[in-house]
Amino acid sequence: MLKDLILKNRSYRRFYQDKSISEEILSELVDLARLSPSARNAQPLKYVLSNTHEKNSIIFKHLSWAGYLTEWHGPEEGERPSAYIIMVNDTAISSNFFSDNGIASQSILLGAVEKGYGGCIIGSVERLQLQRELEIPAHLKIVQVIALGVPKEEVVIEEFNKDHKYWRDMKEVHHVPKRSLQDIIVKL
């Protein structure tokens, strides 16, 4: 069921780094994004795939992880993503991608969960430095990075109780508060 995939689709930040993801699987995930709706059907988003230790190391150092976990600076070696998909906007097609990035990311992540992987959308990226280091052409502007791998952490949905910030407990279980359905439906 779709709801089961959505419930499994958490923002995972720790992975079994040694469990690789093939370029074929990454391409299949991007194909889900390609087939998803696009504003005006312009399809300006393109994707840089990474599943090698060398390229992953370059990408990793330009990312910031989990802003609310101020004492944690990201996954340690051995728990880092085994793959990344860098989403770029091809400005030669359009300078505006509207909400295509959210639609495409959800398609990619739901596909990843279906295949036994997990991921995290990372918007806190040193874009210009990463673009230069990977030699991404200037007309392709980095939108965000999707980290992927086999999840090494448990993420639990909690009842919202006055605070929206996620946290980790002493056992490293990641807790994510969610508002109730009644709290988000506006009755007029």
N, C-alpha and C positions, 0 to 999 in steps of 0.2 A: 504494500500500500504506500501511496505517496506520503501520508502522514508519518509512517514509520521511517522513511528516508529522511524527512525533515527533522524528526526527533533525533536521529543519529548524526545529522549534519550540524555539528558544533564547531566552534573555533578552536581547533586542536593546535597546540603550540609545541608539543613534544612528540617525537616520532622514533620509530626504530630506524635509525639512519642507514643501517646495513641492508634493509629490505628495499631494494631498488624498484623503480617504476620505469618501464620501458618507454622509449620514444613512441612506439606504436600506441600504448595506452594513453600517453599525453595527447597524441594526435586525435584519438577517439574522444577524449574529453573536450578538446577544442572543437571538434566537429559538432558536439552538442551545443556549444555556444554559437557556432555558425548557423545552425538550424533554428535557433531561437529568434523571437521577434527583435526587430531593430527599428528605432524611430525613423520614420520616413523611408525605411528600408535602405538607408544609405550604407550600412555595414562598414563603418570606418575603423572598427577595431581589428587589430591584428595581434599576433601572439608570438613571443619568443619562448622556446622550450629549453629547459635545462634539466639534465639528469646525470651530469658528470660531477665528480667531486671538485674538480678544478673550477668549473663555471659556478657550481653551487656555492663554493667558498667566496667567490667574488660577489655574488648576489647577497649572501648572508650578511656580509659586513656593512651593507648599505641599508639595512632594515632595522626598525625599532619594533620591539615586541611588548605587548600587554601593558599599556600605559598605567593601568590601575595597580599593577604589581610592581611598585616602585623599587623594591629591593631585588627584583629579578631582571636580568639583562638579556634574557633570551635563552634558548635551549643550549645546553652544553654539547660539546663534541660527543657524538654517539647518539644524541637525541635530536639532531637537526633534521630538517626536511631532506628527503632523498630526491626531491624534484621541485621545480618551480615552473610556473607559467607567468611570464611577464606580459601584462596586457598593455598594449600601446595604441594610441590614437593616430591613425594615418591622416595627418593634416592636409595631405594632397587630395584626400577625398572630402573631408569636412573638418572644420575646427571644432564642431560641437557634436559630441556623442550622446547627448541628452542622458537618458537613464540606461543606455545599452550596457554599461559596465555592470550594473547590478543584476540585470537579467542574465547576462552571459556568465557572470560569476556564480550565480545560483545554479545555473544549468551544469557548469563544470563541477561544482561541489556535490550536487546531488548524484551526478554520474560517478564521481569518485567514491562516494559512500556506497553506492550500489556495487562497486567493484571491490569493496573492502578497504578502501583508503579513507583518509580524512584530510582536511586542509584548513587553512586560515587565510582570509583576505587581509592583506597588509597594505594600508594606505600611507603609513609613515615610512616613506622611502626617500633616500637621498637621490632624487631622480637624475639630476644633471651629472653627478659623479658616476652613478651606475651606467647612465647612457654613454658617457665617455669611455669608461673602462671596458664595457662590452662592445664598443664601437657600433652602437645602434645609430642608424642614419638620423640626421637632424629633423626630418619631417615626421618621424615616428616619436611621439611624445609619450613617455611612460605615464600610465593612468594609475596602476596598482600592480601588486605582485600577489600571486596565489601560491602559498607554500603547501606542498603535498607530501604525504607519506602514510605509512601504517601508524595509526595513533598509538602512543605509548602512555597516554593519560586517560583518566576517567573524567568526563565532564557531566555534571549533574544539574538539571534544571530545578531551581528552588522557587518557592512562592515569594513574590515580591513583598518586602516588608520595609517600606519607607526609603530604601536605598537601592539604586540600580547597579551599583558597582559590583563586579564579579570579584571573587577571592579564591584563595587556595587554603585548604585546611592542613593540619599537621601531617596527614598522610599523602599530601600533594594532590588531593582530589580537587578539581576545579569546579567551583559553584557559580552558577549564573542565575540571578533572580529574574523572573519574568512576571510582568503585570498579568492580572487575571483577565479572562475574556470579557467579563462584565465591565472591567475598568477601561477597556479600550474601545468598546462599542458606544457610540454617542447616540443617545435616544433623543429625538426632537419632538 
